[in-house]
Amino acid sequence: MQIKIIFLLSLFLFSAVCQNVTNETNETKAVIEHQLEAWVNQDIDGLVSDFAWDAYVLANGTYYQGQNEIRYLFMNAFYSFNYSNCTNNYFGSPFYLNRTAHTTWGMNCSGYTIQVADTFEVENGTIKYMISDSFYVPWSNSSNSSNSSNTTNGTNNTWDIVGRQFLAWAQKDINAIMADYAYDAFVIKQGNLSQAQIIDGYWNVYWVLQDSLYQISACESSFWQTPVVQKNVIYLAWIRCCNGTKLVGTDTLVVNQNGQISSLIVSSTELKHKRNNRRDFFRERENDAE
């Protein structure tokens, strides 16, 4: 119940700078729904048809320009997933902000899961650019247990952590947030094209999350996606509007056998409201990486 209340509050607050329901949003939603349908059916022609002829894709730091290169990207992705016998394709509910869409999805493979966050920008019914970041997260030993009751209990415990964390972040209570973290926990932060930053140790994580609370308090509004829980892994996507800038990202949390958060992976992308053209967008990201 507490989680639902927080979600409703976040929806109510998400209005000051970022408009949530517009004609652009409906257009974006139609395009992304078609993308998801084509992805499930491994329909490469259907996927590529949604992209503008000069569209860009940035996938884990690699650029693909134009429909031919985007087609090559999708062909390789499906070949890799099928070759690795990955199963249980699941999707988090997409959410939309005018021309921007953000989705999370994943596949369970032998001993690990692939978690992916995709951000799209849609204009006049076609995708102008797409940013895709993926992570490989190993299962803990407890999640490989053949005992179904242990698996169910582990999932329930993970949902308990989700509820406590949502409440603690809503109340900006750093001590309550850290109560769920293991003493040897670590955080990996990855933004734009910059190299990943690794923060390990309880007190280092404490100050990083305290700084995140401070930054969030300066934003006009925030919106969280309903979490996806797969055994001992939590996936969460979010959008924040801060000083005329849209910040979209995902959080991946891994829970250890003791029921504590052992790691947090944060991936975020900054999308300015106004930009001259797509080349400026990727040039800015290259400058950020230098």
C-alpha positions in Angstrom: 0.0 0.0 0.0 2.8 2.4 0.8 4.5 1.8 -2.5 1.2 2.5 -4.4 0.7 5.7 -2.4 4.3 6.9 -3.3 3.7 6.1 -7.0 0.5 8.1 -6.9 2.2 11.0 -5.3 5.0 10.9 -7.8 2.5 11.0 -10.7 0.8 14.0 -9.1 4.0 15.9 -8.6 5.3 15.2 -12.2 3.7 18.3 -13.7 5.5 21.6 -13.0 8.1 21.6 -15.8 7.6 18.4 -17.6 4.2 17.8 -19.2 3.1 14.2 -18.9 0.1 13.8 -21.3 0.3 15.5 -24.7 -0.3 14.7 -28.3 3.5 14.1 -28.6 3.3 11.6 -25.8 0.5 9.6 -27.5 2.5 9.6 -30.8 5.6 8.4 -28.9 3.6 5.7 -27.2 2.3 4.3 -30.5 5.8 4.0 -31.9 7.3 2.4 -28.8 4.4 -0.1 -28.5 5.1 -1.2 -32.1 8.8 -1.5 -31.2 8.0 -3.8 -28.3 5.8 -6.0 -30.4 8.4 -6.2 -33.2 11.1 -7.1 -30.6 9.1 -9.9 -29.1 8.5 -11.4 -32.6 12.1 -10.8 -33.6 10.7 -8.8 -36.6 13.8 -6.9 -37.8 12.0 -5.2 -40.7 9.3 -4.0 -38.2 11.9 -2.6 -35.8 13.9 -0.8 -38.5 10.7 0.7 -40.0 10.2 2.9 -36.9 13.5 4.6 -37.3 14.1 7.7 -39.5 16.4 7.1 -42.4 19.2 9.2 -40.7 18.5 8.0 -37.2 21.2 7.3 -34.6 21.6 4.6 -32.1 24.1 4.6 -29.3 24.5 1.1 -27.8 26.9 0.7 -25.0 29.1 3.5 -26.4 29.0 2.3 -30.0 27.4 4.5 -32.7 25.1 3.2 -35.4 23.9 5.7 -38.0 21.2 5.1 -40.6 18.8 2.3 -41.1 21.3 -0.2 -42.6 23.6 0.0 -39.6 20.7 -0.2 -37.2 19.5 -3.3 -39.0 22.9 -4.8 -38.5 22.7 -4.0 -34.8 19.4 -5.8 -34.3 20.5 -8.8 -36.4 23.6 -9.2 -34.2 21.5 -8.8 -31.0 19.1 -11.5 -31.9 21.8 -13.9 -33.0 23.7 -13.4 -29.7 20.6 -13.9 -27.6 19.5 -17.0 -29.5 23.0 -18.5 -29.4 23.2 -18.0 -25.7 19.8 -19.7 -25.1 18.5 -16.7 -23.2 14.9 -17.1 -22.1 12.1 -15.4 -20.1 12.0 -12.1 -22.0 10.4 -9.5 -19.7 9.6 -5.9 -19.9 9.1 -3.1 -17.4 6.1 -0.8 -18.2 7.4 1.9 -20.5 6.9 5.5 -19.5 6.7 8.6 -21.6 7.6 12.3 -21.5 6.4 14.2 -24.6 8.8 12.9 -27.3 10.9 10.8 -24.9 10.3 7.2 -24.0 12.2 5.0 -21.5 11.9 1.2 -21.3 13.6 -1.5 -19.4 13.7 -5.2 -20.3 15.8 -8.2 -19.7 16.6 -11.9 -20.4 17.5 -14.7 -18.0 20.5 -16.7 -19.1 22.4 -19.5 -17.5 23.7 -18.0 -14.2 23.1 -14.4 -15.0 20.6 -12.0 -16.3 20.9 -9.3 -19.0 19.2 -6.0 -18.0 18.8 -3.3 -20.6 17.6 0.3 -20.5 16.5 2.0 -23.7 15.8 5.7 -24.2 14.1 6.9 -27.4 13.4 10.3 -28.9 10.4 10.3 -31.3 9.6 13.0 -33.8 6.8 13.0 -36.4 6.1 9.3 -35.9 9.7 8.1 -36.3 12.6 7.4 -33.9 15.3 10.1 -34.2 17.7 8.5 -31.8 18.0 5.7 -29.3 20.3 5.2 -26.4 20.8 1.6 -25.1 22.7 0.6 -22.0 23.0 -3.0 -20.8 24.4 -4.8 -17.8 25.1 -8.4 -17.0 24.1 -9.3 -13.4 25.0 -12.7 -11.9 22.6 -14.5 -9.8 23.5 -15.1 -6.1 23.9 -18.7 -5.1 20.6 -18.7 -3.2 18.7 -17.8 -6.4 19.9 -20.9 -8.1 18.3 -23.2 -5.5 16.0 -25.8 -6.8 13.7 -25.3 -3.8 10.7 -23.3 -5.0 9.8 -22.2 -1.5 13.2 -20.7 -1.0 12.9 -18.9 -4.3 9.5 -17.5 -3.4 10.7 -16.4 0.0 13.7 -14.7 -1.6 11.5 -12.8 -4.0 9.2 -11.7 -1.1 12.1 -10.5 0.9 13.3 -8.5 -2.2 9.9 -6.9 -2.5 10.2 -5.9 1.2 13.4 -4.1 0.4 11.7 -2.3 -2.5 9.0 -1.0 -0.1 11.4 0.1 2.5 13.7 1.8 0.0 10.8 3.7 -1.7 9.6 5.0 1.6 13.1 6.0 2.8 13.9 7.8 -0.4 10.5 9.6 -0.4 11.2 10.7 3.2 14.9 11.6 2.3 16.0 9.4 5.3 19.6 8.4 4.5 19.9 6.2 7.6 16.8 4.2 6.6 18.2 3.9 3.1 21.5 2.6 4.3 19.9 0.1 6.8 19.3 -2.2 3.8 22.9 -2.1 2.5 25.6 -4.6 3.3 28.7 -3.3 5.0 30.8 -4.3 1.9 28.3 -2.9 -0.6 29.4 -1.0 -3.6 27.9 1.4 -6.2 28.7 1.7 -9.9 27.7 5.0 -11.5 27.6 5.4 -15.2 26.5 8.6 -16.9 26.6 9.6 -20.6 29.8 8.2 -22.2 32.0 8.7 -19.1 33.8 5.7 -17.6 32.0 4.0 -14.8 32.7 5.2 -11.3 33.0 2.5 -8.7 32.3 3.4 -5.0 32.9 0.7 -2.5 32.6 0.5 1.3 29.7 1.3 3.5 30.6 4.9 4.4 31.6 5.8 0.8 28.3 4.5 -0.4 26.6 6.5 2.4 28.0 9.8 1.2 27.3 9.0 -2.5 23.6 8.3 -1.7 23.5 11.3 0.6 24.7 13.5 -2.3 22.0 11.9 -4.6 19.3 12.9 -2.1 20.6 16.5 -2.2 20.6 16.5 -6.0 17.0 15.1 -6.1 15.8 17.7 -3.7 16.8 20.4 -6.2 14.7 18.8 -9.0 11.3 20.2 -9.8 9.7 16.7 -10.2 10.4 13.0 -10.4 8.7 10.0 -11.8 9.5 6.3 -11.0 8.5 3.3 -13.0 7.0 0.3 -11.1 10.0 -1.9 -10.1 10.6 -5.2 -11.8 11.9 -7.9 -9.4 13.6 -11.0 -10.7 14.6 -13.3 -7.9 17.3 -11.3 -6.1 17.6 -8.4 -8.6 15.6 -5.2 -8.6 15.2 -3.0 -11.7 13.9 0.5 -11.6 13.7 3.2 -14.2 13.1 6.9 -13.5 12.8 10.4 -15.0 13.7 13.7 -13.2 13.2 17.2 -14.4 15.9 19.5 -13.1 16.6 23.1 -14.1 15.2 22.7 -17.7 16.9 19.3 -18.2 15.4 15.8 -18.4 17.5 13.2 -16.6 16.5 9.6 -17.4 18.1 6.5 -15.8 17.9 3.1 -14.3 18.9 1.6 -11.0 19.8 -2.1 -10.7 20.1 -3.5 -7.2 21.4 -6.9 -6.3 20.3 -8.5 -2.9 22.7 -11.0 -1.3 21.9 -14.2 0.6 21.6 -12.2 3.9 18.8 -10.1 2.5 20.9 -7.0 2.1 21.7 -4.8 -0.9 25.2 -5.8 -2.0 25.4 -3.6 -5.1 23.7 -0.8 -6.9 24.3 0.0 -10.6 23.1 3.5 -11.7 23.0 4.5 -15.4 21.7 7.9 -16.3 21.4 10.0 -19.4 20.9 13.8 -19.6 18.4 15.0 -22.3 18.1 18.8 -22.6 14.7 20.1 -23.5 16.0 22.2 -26.5 18.7 21.0 -28.8 19.7 22.3 -32.3 20.0 18.9 -33.9 20.9 15.3 -33.4 24.6 15.8 -34.2 24.8 18.3 -31.4 23.3 15.7 -29.1 26.0 13.1 -29.8 28.8 15.8 -29.9 27.8 16.8 -26.3 28.0 13.2 -25.2 31.5 12.8 -26.8 32.6 16.0 -25.0 31.3 14.6 -21.7 33.5 11.5 -22.1 36.7 13.5 -22.6 
